[in-house]
Amino acid sequence: MKRCGAWLMAGLLLPCAAFADEYAGMLGYLNQSRIEGHALAGANGLIAINQAAGDLNAQANLIGMAQGGQAHVDIDARSTSARNTVLLDGPLHASAHIDGQALQGASGIATINQASGIANTMVNIVSATLAREGIRESDDAALAAARVPASAGGQGSAGDGDAMGTRNVGVAASALQGFDGVLQLNQIAGAGNDTANILGMAVHGTP
């Protein structure tokens, strides 16, 4: 017969029952994504980051640029997934953070997707045209019709597991300081979320 004594964890002597509870918590579905330190500090130009921890996460950073007499950009982003299921054996603890001096003083175009969890979809889209024909005035209806399409149909599910747990996202005050340019950021901690940043620009160039 197996006997139960005590376990030593983190400098503390724990009875078997307490250790079992602690160990069960450690085995919970844990997802952590983090950008920290001096990552990409001072970088310039085109910066694209996709970071995911978990299952069935879909991410995309799409950028299109055109220059000319009749410059035009079309971006069509679609993602489809079927019959993908993840069953949780414990609570979902998910976190996504940008800390330290990450991207401090960087410049240009930065598109960042950061996900922790299950079946999340994220997309960043930037389209820019430099045309010699000038800029036409558009009302809200015309702008809505011209928007870049992005969809994610049939994404996988988290199954029927335990939905309990903790979710948190955050950007430290020291991160991204002094960034100059276009910055798109999607942060997700959880399951079954869809997020998108879409930016379209038209600039009148010199004939």
Accessible surface in RSA format (square Angstrom, percent):
REM  Atomic radii and reference values for relative SASA: ProtOr
REM  Chains: A
REM  Algorithm: Lee & Richards
REM  Probe-radius: 1.40
REM  Slices: 20
REM RES _ NUM      All-atoms   Total-Side   Main-Chain    Non-polar    All polar
REM                ABS   REL    ABS   REL    ABS   REL    ABS   REL    ABS   REL
RES MET A   1   222.39 115.2 141.00  93.3  81.40 193.8 114.76  97.6 107.63 142.6
RES LYS A   2   195.15  95.2 161.17  98.9  33.98  80.9 114.31 102.9  80.84  86.1
RES ARG A   3   210.80  88.5 184.35  94.0  26.45  63.0  64.69  88.4 146.11  88.6
RES CYS A   4    87.86  66.5  52.60  58.7  35.26  82.9  38.96  98.7  48.89  52.7
RES GLY A   5    57.44  70.8   0.00   N/A  57.44  70.8  38.31 105.1  19.12  42.8
RES ALA A   6    56.38  51.8  24.28  37.5  32.09  73.0  24.28  34.2  32.09  85.0
RES TRP A   7   125.28  50.3 122.93  59.5   2.35   5.5 116.28  62.0   8.99  14.6
RES LEU A   8   131.12  73.0 102.20  73.1  28.91  72.7 102.20  71.8  28.91  77.8
RES MET A   9    46.53  24.1  40.54  26.8   5.99  14.3  45.49  38.7   1.04   1.4
RES ALA A  10   106.21  97.7  54.25  83.7  51.96 118.2  75.42 106.2  30.78  81.5
RES GLY A  11    67.52  83.3   0.00   N/A  67.52  83.3  33.73  92.6  33.78  75.7
RES LEU A  12   114.90  64.0 113.72  81.4   1.18   3.0 114.90  80.7   0.00   0.0
RES LEU A  13   131.97  73.5 105.97  75.8  26.00  65.4 105.97  74.4  26.00  70.0
RES LEU A  14    40.28  22.4  40.11  28.7   0.17   0.4  40.28  28.3   0.00   0.0
RES PRO A  15    79.74  58.1  77.26  70.4   2.48   9.0  79.05  65.3   0.69   4.3
RES CYS A  16    27.04  20.5  22.42  25.0   4.63  10.9  15.49  39.2  11.56  12.5
RES ALA A  17    74.86  68.8  62.76  96.9  12.10  27.5  71.22 100.3   3.64   9.6
RES ALA A  18    36.68  33.7  27.16  41.9   9.51  21.6  32.66  46.0   4.01  10.6
RES PHE A  19    42.86  21.4  42.86  26.5   0.00   0.0  42.86  26.0   0.00   0.0
RES ALA A  20    56.51  52.0  47.43  73.2   9.08  20.7  52.13  73.4   4.38  11.6
RES ASP A  21   108.59  76.1  96.47  96.0  12.11  28.6  30.59  72.0  78.00  77.8
RES GLU A  22    87.51  50.2  81.19  61.4   6.32  15.0  11.68  22.6  75.84  61.9
RES TYR A  23   104.53  48.8 104.53  59.5   0.00   0.0  66.15  49.7  38.38  47.3
RES ALA A  24    62.42  57.4  49.65  76.6  12.77  29.1  53.82  75.8   8.60  22.8
RES GLY A  25    44.26  54.6   0.00   N/A  44.26  54.6  33.16  91.0  11.10  24.9
RES MET A  26   114.43  59.3  87.47  57.9  26.96  64.2  92.60  78.7  21.82  28.9
RES LEU A  27   112.72  62.8  91.06  65.1  21.66  54.5  94.48  66.4  18.25  49.1
RES GLY A  28     7.13   8.8   0.00   N/A   7.13   8.8   1.14   3.1   5.99  13.4
RES TYR A  29    49.71  23.2  43.05  24.5   6.67  17.3  45.32  34.1   4.40   5.4
RES LEU A  30   110.91  61.8  81.99  58.7  28.92  72.7  81.99  57.6  28.92  77.8
RES ASN A  31     6.60   4.6   4.64   4.5   1.96   4.7   1.90   4.6   4.70   4.5
RES GLN A  32   116.42  65.1  92.23  67.4  24.20  57.6  16.16  34.4 100.26  76.0
RES SER A  33     6.11   5.2   0.88   1.2   5.23  12.1   5.23  11.1   0.88   1.2
RES ARG A  34   103.17  43.3  85.16  43.4  18.01  42.9  24.44  33.4  78.73  47.7
RES ILE A  35    14.27   8.1  10.80   8.0   3.47   8.4  14.27  10.3   0.00   0.0
RES GLU A  36    94.40  54.2  84.77  64.1   9.63  22.9  24.75  47.9  69.65  56.9
RES GLY A  37    34.44  42.5   0.00   N/A  34.44  42.5  33.11  90.9   1.34   3.0
RES HIS A  38   134.56  73.5 116.63  81.1  17.93  45.9  81.57  84.1  53.00  61.7
RES ALA A  39    38.99  35.8  25.29  39.0  13.70  31.2  37.37  52.6   1.61   4.3
RES LEU A  40    74.72  41.6  59.87  42.8  14.85  37.3  66.45  46.7   8.27  22.3
RES ALA A  41    41.09  37.8  15.95  24.6  25.13  57.2  16.18  22.8  24.91  66.0
RES GLY A  42    47.38  58.4   0.00   N/A  47.38  58.4  26.50  72.7  20.88  46.8
RES ALA A  43    28.49  26.2  17.54  27.1  10.95  24.9  28.00  39.4   0.49   1.3
RES ASN A  44   115.53  79.7  90.01  87.0  25.52  61.4  14.64  35.2 100.89  97.5
RES GLY A  45    37.94  46.8   0.00   N/A  37.94  46.8  35.32  96.9   2.62   5.9
RES LEU A  46   117.46  65.4  82.47  59.0  34.99  88.0  82.97  58.3  34.49  92.8
RES ILE A  47    12.36   7.0   9.32   6.9   3.03   7.3  12.36   8.9   0.00   0.0
RES ALA A  48    62.43  57.4  30.11  46.5  32.32  73.5  30.30  42.7  32.12  85.1
RES ILE A  49    29.15  16.6  25.82  19.2   3.32   8.0  29.15  21.0   0.00   0.0
RES ASN A  50    80.22  55.3  46.64  45.1  33.58  80.9  16.89  40.6  63.34  61.2
RES GLN A  51    51.52  28.8  48.04  35.1   3.48   8.3  21.03  44.8  30.49  23.1
RES ALA A  52    56.19  51.7  21.25  32.8  34.93  79.5  21.38  30.1  34.81  92.2
RES ALA A  53    22.98  21.1  16.84  26.0   6.14  14.0  22.98  32.4   0.00   0.0
RES GLY A  54    41.30  50.9   0.00   N/A  41.30  50.9   4.68  12.8  36.62  82.0
RES ASP A  55    50.76  35.6  46.39  46.2   4.37  10.3   7.80  18.4  42.97  42.9
RES LEU A  56    56.54  31.5  34.79  24.9  21.76  54.7  46.08  32.4  10.46  28.2
RES ASN A  57    35.17  24.3   3.46   3.3  31.71  76.4   2.49   6.0  32.68  31.6
RES ALA A  58    27.32  25.1  21.95  33.9   5.37  12.2  27.32  38.5   0.00   0.0
RES GLN A  59    42.90  24.0  11.34   8.3  31.55  75.1   5.44  11.6  37.46  28.4
RES ALA A  60    32.07  29.5  28.70  44.3   3.37   7.7  32.07  45.2   0.00   0.0
RES ASN A  61    28.32  19.5   3.66   3.5  24.66  59.4   3.25   7.8  25.08  24.2
RES LEU A  62    58.15  32.4  56.05  40.1   2.09   5.3  58.15  40.8   0.00   0.0
RES ILE A  63    51.89  29.5  15.96  11.9  35.93  86.6  15.96  11.5  35.93  97.5
RES GLY A  64    15.03  18.5   0.00   N/A  15.03  18.5  15.03  41.2   0.00   0.0
RES MET A  65   120.24  62.3  85.12  56.3  35.12  83.6  48.73  41.4  71.51  94.7
RES ALA A  66    30.29  27.8  18.38  28.4  11.90  27.1  27.03  38.1   3.26   8.6
RES GLN A  67   143.74  80.4 108.68  79.4  35.06  83.5  28.15  59.9 115.59  87.7
RES GLY A  68    19.15  23.6   0.00   N/A  19.15  23.6  18.89  51.8   0.26   0.6
RES GLY A  69    24.39  30.1   0.00   N/A  24.39  30.1  16.59  45.5   7.80  17.5
RES GLN A  70   151.32  84.6 122.74  89.7  28.58  68.0  40.70  86.6 110.62  83.9
RES ALA A  71    21.92  20.2   0.06   0.1  21.86  49.7   7.78  11.0  14.14  37.4
RES HIS A  72   132.76  72.6 109.85  76.4  22.91  58.6  79.22  81.6  53.54  62.3
RES VAL A  73    27.82  18.3   9.99   9.0  17.84  43.0  13.16  11.4  14.66  39.8
RES ASP A  74   121.93  85.4  89.36  88.9  32.58  77.0  36.93  86.9  85.00  84.8
RES ILE A  75    22.57  12.8  16.38  12.2   6.19  14.9  19.76  14.2   2.81   7.6
RES ASP A  76    86.06  60.3  55.06  54.8  31.00  73.3  29.37  69.1  56.69  56.5
RES ALA A  77    13.55  12.5   8.76  13.5   4.79  10.9  13.25  18.7   0.30   0.8
RES ARG A  78   166.99  70.1 129.44  66.0  37.55  89.4  55.54  75.9 111.45  67.5
RES SER A  79    39.83  33.7  32.04  42.8   7.79  17.9  24.24  51.6  15.58  21.8
RES THR A  80   116.56  82.9  81.40  82.5  35.17  83.8  56.94  76.5  59.63  90.1
RES SER A  81    25.39  21.5  18.96  25.3   6.43  14.8  20.93  44.6   4.46   6.3
RES ALA A  82    64.84  59.6  43.18  66.6  21.66  49.3  46.78  65.9  18.06  47.8
RES ARG A  83   232.30  97.5 185.79  94.7  46.51 110.7  86.68 118.5 145.63  88.3
RES ASN A  84    56.93  39.3  50.95  49.2   5.99  14.4   4.55  10.9  52.39  50.6
RES THR A  85    83.15  59.1  50.95  51.7  32.20  76.7  30.53  41.0  52.62  79.6
RES VAL A  86    26.41  17.4  23.30  21.1   3.10   7.5  26.41  22.9   0.00   0.0
RES LEU A  87   122.63  68.3 105.34  75.4  17.29  43.5 105.34  74.0  17.29  46.5
RES LEU A  88    19.54  10.9   6.44   4.6  13.10  32.9   6.44   4.5  13.10  35.3
RES ASP A  89   144.71 101.4 104.26 103.8  40.45  95.7  37.78  88.9 106.93 106.6
RES GLY A  90     9.65  11.9   0.00   N/A   9.65  11.9   9.36  25.7   0.29   0.7
RES PRO A  91    38.07  27.7  38.07  34.7   0.00   0.0  38.07  31.4   0.00   0.0
RES LEU A  92     1.16   0.6   1.16   0.8   0.00   0.0   1.16   0.8   0.00   0.0
RES HIS A  93    51.57  28.2  50.86  35.4   0.71   1.8  38.84  40.0  12.73  14.8
RES ALA A  94     2.77   2.6   0.00   0.0   2.77   6.3   1.03   1.4   1.75   4.6
RES SER A  95    14.27  12.1  14.18  18.9   0.09   0.2  10.89  23.2   3.38   4.7
RES ALA A  96     0.00   0.0   0.00   0.0   0.00   0.0   0.00   0.0   0.00   0.0
RES HIS A  97    37.85  20.7  37.85  26.3   0.00   0.0  25.71  26.5  12.13  14.1
RES ILE A  98     0.00   0.0   0.00   0.0   0.00   0.0   0.00   0.0   0.00   0.0
RES ASP A  99    31.85  22.3  31.85  31.7   0.00   0.0  15.65  36.8  16.20  16.2
RES GLY A 100    21.55  26.6   0.00   N/A  21.55  26.6  17.84  49.0   3.71   8.3
RES GLN A 101    59.56  33.3  59.56  43.5   0.00   0.0  13.18  28.1  46.38  35.2
RES ALA A 102     0.00   0.0   0.00   0.0   0.00   0.0   0.00   0.0   0.00   0.0
RES LEU A 103     0.00   0.0   0.00   0.0   0.00   0.0   0.00   0.0   0.00   0.0
RES GLN A 104    54.69  30.6  49.84  36.4   4.85  11.5  11.06  23.5  43.63  33.1
RES GLY A 105    46.15  56.9   0.00   N/A  46.15  56.9  25.73  70.6  20.42  45.7
RES ALA A 106     0.35   0.3   0.00   0.0   0.35   0.8   0.00   0.0   0.35   0.9
RES SER A 107    37.47  31.7  37.47  50.0   0.00   0.0  19.01  40.5  18.46  25.9
RES GLY A 108    27.67  34.1   0.00   N/A  27.67  34.1  24.05  66.0   3.62   8.1
RES ILE A 109    25.04  14.2  24.95  18.6   0.09   0.2  24.95  18.0   0.09   0.2
RES ALA A 110     0.00   0.0   0.00   0.0   0.00   0.0   0.00   0.0   0.00   0.0
RES THR A 111     0.00   0.0   0.00   0.0   0.00   0.0   0.00   0.0   0.00   0.0
RES ILE A 112     0.00   0.0   0.00   0.0   0.00   0.0   0.00   0.0   0.00   0.0
RES ASN A 113     0.00   0.0   0.00   0.0   0.00   0.0   0.00   0.0   0.00   0.0
RES GLN A 114     0.00   0.0   0.00   0.0   0.00   0.0   0.00   0.0   0.00   0.0
RES ALA A 115     0.09   0.1   0.09   0.1   0.00   0.0   0.09   0.1   0.00   0.0
RES SER A 116     0.00   0.0   0.00   0.0   0.00   0.0   0.00   0.0   0.00   0.0
RES GLY A 117     0.00   0.0   0.00   N/A   0.00   0.0   0.00   0.0   0.00   0.0
RES ILE A 118     0.00   0.0   0.00   0.0   0.00   0.0   0.00   0.0   0.00   0.0
RES ALA A 119     2.77   2.5   1.42   2.2   1.35   3.1   1.42   2.0   1.35   3.6
RES ASN A 120     0.09   0.1   0.00   0.0   0.09   0.2   0.00   0.0   0.09   0.1
RES THR A 121    14.52  10.3  14.39  14.6   0.13   0.3  14.05  18.9   0.47   0.7
RES MET A 122     1.76   0.9   0.09   0.1   1.67   4.0   0.09   0.1   1.67   2.2
RES VAL A 123    13.77   9.1  13.77  12.5   0.00   0.0  13.77  12.0   0.00   0.0
RES ASN A 124     0.00   0.0   0.00   0.0   0.00   0.0   0.00   0.0   0.00   0.0
RES ILE A 125     0.00   0.0   0.00   0.0   0.00   0.0   0.00   0.0   0.00   0.0
RES VAL A 126     0.00   0.0   0.00   0.0   0.00   0.0   0.00   0.0   0.00   0.0
RES SER A 127    12.50  10.6  12.16  16.2   0.35   0.8   2.03   4.3  10.47  14.7
RES ALA A 128    16.88  15.5  15.95  24.6   0.92   2.1  16.21  22.8   0.66   1.8
RES THR A 129    22.47  16.0  20.11  20.4   2.36   5.6  13.69  18.4   8.78  13.3
RES LEU A 130    62.32  34.7  60.50  43.3   1.82   4.6  60.50  42.5   1.82   4.9
RES ALA A 131    16.28  15.0  16.04  24.7   0.25   0.6  16.17  22.8   0.11   0.3
RES ARG A 132   125.41  52.7 112.16  57.2  13.25  31.6  23.93  32.7 101.48  61.5
RES GLU A 133   122.65  70.4  86.25  65.3  36.40  86.7  43.46  84.1  79.19  64.7
RES GLY A 134    23.93  29.5   0.00   N/A  23.93  29.5   8.46  23.2  15.47  34.7
RES ILE A 135   110.84  63.1  78.07  58.2  32.77  79.0  80.62  58.1  30.23  82.0
RES ARG A 136   212.22  89.1 193.39  98.6  18.83  44.8  74.44 101.7 137.78  83.5
RES GLU A 137   179.18 102.9 145.14 109.8  34.04  81.0  65.69 127.1 113.49  92.7
RES SER A 138    62.21  52.6  28.48  38.0  33.73  77.7  10.53  22.4  51.68  72.4
RES ASP A 139    95.95  67.2  81.69  81.3  14.26  33.7  46.77 110.1  49.19  49.1
RES ASP A 140   121.75  85.3 114.04 113.5   7.72  18.2  38.95  91.7  82.80  82.6
RES ALA A 141    75.82  69.7  59.06  91.1  16.76  38.1  68.26  96.1   7.56  20.0
RES ALA A 142    46.57  42.8  34.86  53.8  11.72  26.7  42.56  59.9   4.01  10.6
RES LEU A 143   108.05  60.2 101.18  72.4   6.87  17.3 101.83  71.5   6.23  16.8
RES ALA A 144    64.18  59.0  48.63  75.1  15.55  35.4  55.78  78.5   8.40  22.3
RES ALA A 145    92.15  84.7  50.74  78.3  41.41  94.2  63.02  88.7  29.13  77.2
RES ALA A 146    80.29  73.8  47.92  73.9  32.37  73.6  58.46  82.3  21.83  57.8
RES ARG A 147   157.82  66.3 139.36  71.0  18.46  44.0  52.41  71.6 105.41  63.9
RES VAL A 148    17.06  11.2  13.47  12.2   3.58   8.6  15.98  13.9   1.08   2.9
RES PRO A 149    63.99  46.6  55.98  51.0   8.02  29.1  63.99  52.8   0.00   0.0
RES ALA A 150    40.08  36.8   5.90   9.1  34.17  77.7   6.53   9.2  33.54  88.9
RES SER A 151    60.59  51.2  43.67  58.3  16.92  39.0  46.26  98.5  14.33  20.1
RES ALA A 152    27.22  25.0   4.98   7.7  22.24  50.6   5.39   7.6  21.83  57.8
RES GLY A 153    38.42  47.4   0.00   N/A  38.42  47.4  35.78  98.2   2.64   5.9
RES GLY A 154    52.02  64.2   0.00   N/A  52.02  64.2  35.08  96.3  16.94  37.9
RES GLN A 155    46.45  26.0  22.44  16.4  24.01  57.2  15.51  33.0  30.94  23.5
RES GLY A 156     9.83  12.1   0.00   N/A   9.83  12.1   3.41   9.4   6.42  14.4
RES SER A 157    59.85  50.6  54.40  72.6   5.45  12.6  45.53  97.0  14.32  20.1
RES ALA A 158    25.32  23.3  19.42  30.0   5.89  13.4  19.42  27.3   5.89  15.6
RES GLY A 159    32.30  39.8   0.00   N/A  32.30  39.8   8.71  23.9  23.58  52.8
RES ASP A 160   142.51  99.8 110.42 109.9  32.09  75.9  38.92  91.6 103.58 103.3
RES GLY A 161    27.27  33.6   0.00   N/A  27.27  33.6  10.59  29.1  16.67  37.3
RES ASP A 162    66.48  46.6  52.82  52.6  13.66  32.3  26.90  63.3  39.58  39.5
RES ALA A 163    77.26  71.0  62.87  97.0  14.39  32.7  65.42  92.1  11.84  31.4
RES MET A 164   138.57  71.8 136.14  90.1   2.43   5.8 103.65  88.1  34.93  46.3
RES GLY A 165    29.11  35.9   0.00   N/A  29.11  35.9   3.29   9.0  25.82  57.8
RES THR A 166    79.42  56.5  75.18  76.2   4.24  10.1  67.29  90.4  12.13  18.3
RES ARG A 167    95.60  40.1  64.81  33.0  30.79  73.3  32.03  43.8  63.57  38.5
RES ASN A 168    70.89  48.9  63.27  61.1   7.61  18.3  37.57  90.4  33.32  32.2
RES VAL A 169    70.64  46.5  47.49  43.0  23.15  55.8  47.49  41.3  23.15  62.8
RES GLY A 170    21.20  26.1   0.00   N/A  21.20  26.1  21.20  58.2   0.00   0.0
RES VAL A 171    61.36  40.4  30.47  27.6  30.89  74.4  31.16  27.1  30.20  81.9
RES ALA A 172    32.52  29.9  19.45  30.0  13.07  29.7  29.86  42.0   2.66   7.0
RES ALA A 173    95.07  87.4  67.68 104.4  27.39  62.3  80.24 113.0  14.83  39.3
RES SER A 174    37.32  31.5  35.19  47.0   2.13   4.9  27.48  58.5   9.85  13.8
RES ALA A 175     6.45   5.9   0.00   0.0   6.45  14.7   0.00   0.0   6.45  17.1
RES LEU A 176    29.22  16.3  20.09  14.4   9.13  23.0  20.39  14.3   8.83  23.8
RES GLN A 177    98.12  54.9  90.12  65.9   8.00  19.0  31.18  66.4  66.94  50.8
RES GLY A 178    65.09  80.3   0.00   N/A  65.09  80.3  39.67 108.9  25.43  56.9
RES PHE A 179    36.50  18.3   9.33   5.8  27.16  70.7   9.33   5.7  27.16  77.7
RES ASP A 180   101.88  71.4  97.84  97.4   4.04   9.6  22.94  54.0  78.94  78.7
RES GLY A 181    54.39  67.1   0.00   N/A  54.39  67.1  22.81  62.6  31.58  70.7
RES VAL A 182    35.67  23.5  32.12  29.1   3.54   8.5  35.67  31.0   0.00   0.0
RES LEU A 183    65.77  36.6  35.89  25.7  29.87  75.1  35.89  25.2  29.87  80.4
RES GLN A 184    12.33   6.9   9.71   7.1   2.62   6.2   9.99  21.3   2.34   1.8
RES LEU A 185    52.22  29.1  28.86  20.6  23.36  58.7  28.86  20.3  23.36  62.9
RES ASN A 186     8.42   5.8   5.60   5.4   2.82   6.8   2.82   6.8   5.60   5.4
RES GLN A 187    37.94  21.2  14.55  10.6  23.39  55.7   6.39  13.6  31.55  23.9
RES ILE A 188     8.86   5.0   5.65   4.2   3.21   7.7   8.86   6.4   0.00   0.0
RES ALA A 189    17.60  16.2   1.03   1.6  16.57  37.7   1.03   1.5  16.57  43.9
RES GLY A 190     3.90   4.8   0.00   N/A   3.90   4.8   3.90  10.7   0.00   0.0
RES ALA A 191    41.79  38.4  17.36  26.8  24.43  55.6  17.45  24.6  24.34  64.5
RES GLY A 192    55.65  68.6   0.00   N/A  55.65  68.6  25.71  70.5  29.94  67.1
RES ASN A 193    56.64  39.1  52.92  51.1   3.72   9.0  11.21  27.0  45.43  43.9
RES ASP A 194   100.11  70.1  70.08  69.8  30.03  71.0  29.32  69.0  70.79  70.6
RES THR A 195    48.01  34.1  37.19  37.7  10.82  25.8  44.71  60.1   3.30   5.0
RES ALA A 196    54.35  50.0  23.97  37.0  30.38  69.1  23.97  33.8  30.38  80.5
RES ASN A 197    42.81  29.5  39.06  37.8   3.74   9.0   9.48  22.8  33.33  32.2
RES ILE A 198    59.75  34.0  24.20  18.0  35.55  85.7  24.29  17.5  35.46  96.2
RES LEU A 199    59.48  33.1  58.41  41.8   1.07   2.7  59.48  41.8   0.00   0.0
RES GLY A 200    55.24  68.1   0.00   N/A  55.24  68.1  21.41  58.8  33.83  75.8
RES MET A 201    70.33  36.4  57.78  38.2  12.54  29.9  35.80  30.4  34.52  45.7
RES ALA A 202    59.80  55.0  42.32  65.3  17.48  39.8  42.32  59.6  17.48  46.3
RES VAL A 203    80.65  53.1  78.15  70.8   2.50   6.0  78.89  68.5   1.76   4.8
RES HIS A 204   102.96  56.3  80.28  55.8  22.68  58.0  52.79  54.4  50.17  58.4
RES GLY A 205    13.46  16.6   0.00   N/A  13.46  16.6  10.63  29.2   2.83   6.3
RES THR A 206   123.15  87.6 100.25 101.6  22.90  54.6  66.35  89.1  56.80  85.9
RES PRO A 207   131.24  95.6  85.18  77.6  46.06 167.4 103.69  85.6  27.55 171.2
END  Absolute sums over single chains surface
CHAIN  1 A    12104.9       8546.7       3558.2       6708.5       5396.4
END  Absolute sums over all chains
TOTAL         12104.9       8546.7       3558.2       6708.5       5396.4
